[in-house]
Amino acid sequence: MNTMVKVSDIVPAAEAHAPEHGTKVVARDVNVYYGEKRALFDVSLDIPARSVMALIGPSGCGKSTFLRCLNRMNDTIPIARVTGRIEIDGRDIHSADLDVVQLRANVGMVFQKPNPFPKSIYENVAYGPRIHGLARSKSELDGVVESSLRRAGLWEEVKDRLGDSGTGLSGGQQQRLCIARAIAVSPEVILMDEPCSALDPIATAKIEELMDELRENYTIVIVTHSMQQAARVSQRTAFFHLGILVETGPTEKIFTNPSDKKTQDYITGRFG
């Protein structure tokens, strides 16, 4: 059961209304079916650029299903079917001439459980830029690796052991390595599916701090079960329940003055 979030739990970063960078992602009437089962019902949502959008709601409510629509990860599930329209920067991501591999480079994903490749720290970050042809020389690739690890707040901790295996790092370091790997291919959107659920409080705080820094350059969409985390890191929040988008708005309003009673009940721990 959720503990009630007090106004004092909401840090100043979350008090800002949607940043004035325009809308990055537009979803209209999105439905997802897994075989006969309908998982999402006519979801329409605007996600502003250079901000953090939190998706909250009980388990099985459609948060992760919606997140996976944004980089067409549901395409990898044979029984999944998606209808509706999703645009990123005005471009339909289901367009016949769109390269899905390029889409997934442009819309990076960080999963619940850190999943570094069984390669060196260096190779984990270099892999994407290499296969996408983003570096023309070894020195350029070195620069991308260092820059990505710096942005992920990991460089100082690993710079003397780049040849060591990424799987030998702590859980929190592995998750930051996965973030470095995602940003190495210069995405514009980063999807995070409960990125801190397997981490301790100190590692979680580092990831949250990192999100606050990254939103200056990236659009971040995070699925989280933690009300406090959503309140701390996001500027806008969307509440899902039973596959329906119940309400969305500035995080401060959702947590202090929601429009829908279901949102109020979830946030105050009456269900979920």
N, C-alpha and C positions, 0 to 999 in steps of 0.2 A: 504493500500500500504506500502511496506517495505521502511524504510529509508536506505540510502546508508551506508554501513559499511566501515569506514576508517581503514587503516592499524593500526592506533594508538589505535583502539578499541580492537585489538587482543593482549591479555595479554601474557607474556612469556610462561605460561603453554601450550598454544596452538601452540607455535612456534616449539616445539619439533616434530620431525618426529615420525613415528610409533615406539612404545617402542620395545625393543629387547627381548620380551618374547615369540615370536612365534605367530602363529595364533590360536585363540580360536574357532572361528566359521567360517565355510566355507559353503556358499550357492551357489548352481549351478543350473542355469536354473529353478528358482522358478517361478511358475505361480499360481495365485489364481483366482478362478471363484466363483462368487456368483450367482448361477443359471446359466443363459445364459450370464451374464455380466462378462467380464474378467477385473479383478482389477489390476493384476500384470503380466508383460510380460517378461519372461525369465531373471529374476534378478539373477545375479551372483555377489557375494560380499564376500570378506574376512574381518573378524573383528579380529584385533589383541588382544592378551591377555593383561590384566592389562592396560587398556587405556579407553578413552571415545570416542565412535563413535557417531557423531551427524547425524541424518537423517533429511534433510531439504527439503522444497518444498511447493507448494501451497496446500490449502485444497483439499482433495480428490485425492491426487496424488499417494497414495499407501504407504505412510510412516508407518502409524499405522498398515495397513494390513500386511506389511512385518514384523514389530516388533512382531505382534501376531503369525507369523509363527514360531518364534524362541522358543516358549514354547507351541506350538500347541493349542493356545487359539482359533484359527479358527475352531478347531474340535467341539467347542461348538455351532457353528452356523450351523443348519441343511442343509442349501443350499450351504454351502461353500465347495469347493474342492481345494486341494492343490496338485500340481505336482512338480517334481524336487527333488533335494536332499539337505538336510541340515545336516551338521555334527558338533558336538561339541566335541572337543578333539578327532576327528577322528571317532566318533560313530554316525551312522545314527539315527536321532531322530525319524524317522518313522519306525524303525526296529520293527518287530512283537514282539520281546521279551523285548522291552523297556517299563518300567512302567511309564505311563504318569504322575501319581501323583508324582513320584520321579523326573521326568524331571522338573515339575513345582516348586518343592522345589529347584532344582539345578539352575533353571533359574527363579529368582524372578521377580515380576512385581509391579511397582508403577504406579498408574493411575493418570489421569488428575485431578480428584477431590479427595481430601483425603477421604479415606473410612475406618476409623477405625471400628473394631467390636463394637457393643453396650455392651462392657464389660469393666472391669477395665484396666488401663494402663498396669498393670502387666500381666493380662490375654491376652491382645492383643499380647504381645511379647512371652508369654509362650505357647500360643496355638499350634504353629507349632512344636516347639521342643517336646512338650508333645505327639502330635499325631504321630510324626515320631520316637518316642522313643530315642531322642537324649540326654535325661538327665535321670540318674538312681536314682536320689534322689532329695528331695526338695532343698537341699543346692546347688546341681549342677544346678538345674533349676534356682535358684536365681542368680547364677553366670552368666548363659547364658543371663538372662534378663538384668542384670546390664551391662554386656559387650556389648550387642546389643544396649542398650540405650546410652551408652558412645560413641560407634562408630557412632551413629546417631546424636551425639551432643545434646542429650536431657536429659541425666542423672541428671545434676545439677539442671535443671528446674523442674524435676518431682520426684526426689528421696524421698521427704517427703510426696508424695501423690500418691503412686503407686496403692492404692485402689480406687482412684477416676476414674470416667468414662473417657475413651479415647475420647469420643465425646464432652467432656467439654473443651477440649484444644482449643487454637486458631488454625486457618487454617494452619499456618506454622508449629506449633507444631504437629498437626495431621499428616501432611505430613511426618515429621521426624519420628513420631511414626510408620507410614506405612513402612518407610525405615527400621526402627529397626525391625519391624515384618518380613520383607523380609529377612534381613541378619541373623535373629535368627536361621534359619535352615541351615546355612552355605552354601549359594549358591555360584556358581562360576561366574554366569552372572546375572546382574541386568538390567532389561528393564524398562525404564522410558518414559511414554507416556505423554508428555507435563506436567511434574510434577509441574511446577511453574505457569501455566496459571491462576490458581485461587488464587494466592498469591500476597501479596503486595511486593514492592521492597526490603524491609528489610528481609522478610522471603525468598524471592527469592535468595538474596545474601547468606543467610545461607545455603540454599540447594546447591547452586553452589560451595560454599566453601567445603561443605560436599562431593560433587562428586569428587572434586580434591583430598581429603584425601582418599576416598574409592577406587579410581582407583589404589592405591598401592597394593590392595589385590583382587580386583574384575575387571571383564570386564563389562563395562557399555555401554549400547546402549540407546541413548536418542532421542526421537522425539521432535522437538521444532519448533515453528513458529518464534522465535526470532533469527534474524541473529546475534545480539550482543551476545546472550547467547551461540549459537553454537560456535562463535569465541572465547568466553572466556573459555568455559569448555572442548572443545574437542581437541583431537590430530588429528583425521581424520574425514572427513565430506563426506557424500554421498548425492547427489542431485537427487531427484525424480521428474518426471513430467509426468502426464497422465499415471501412472502405469509403467513407464520405468525408470530404473536407468540410468540417463544421464551421470553422471561422479562421480568418487570418488577419493580421494587423501588426502594428508596432509592438514589440515585445513588452514594453512597459504597460501598454493598454491591455494586452491579453492576460498579463499576470495580475493586474490591479483592478481592471474594470472590464472583464470580458462581456461580450454581448449575449452569448448563449449560455444557458444554465448548464449544459453538458460540459462546456469548457470550465466553468466555475467549479463544478463538482469534481472534475478530474484534477484540477490544479490544487484544490483543497484536500484531496485524498479521499473523497467519498466513493470513488470507484477507480479501477485501473490496476 
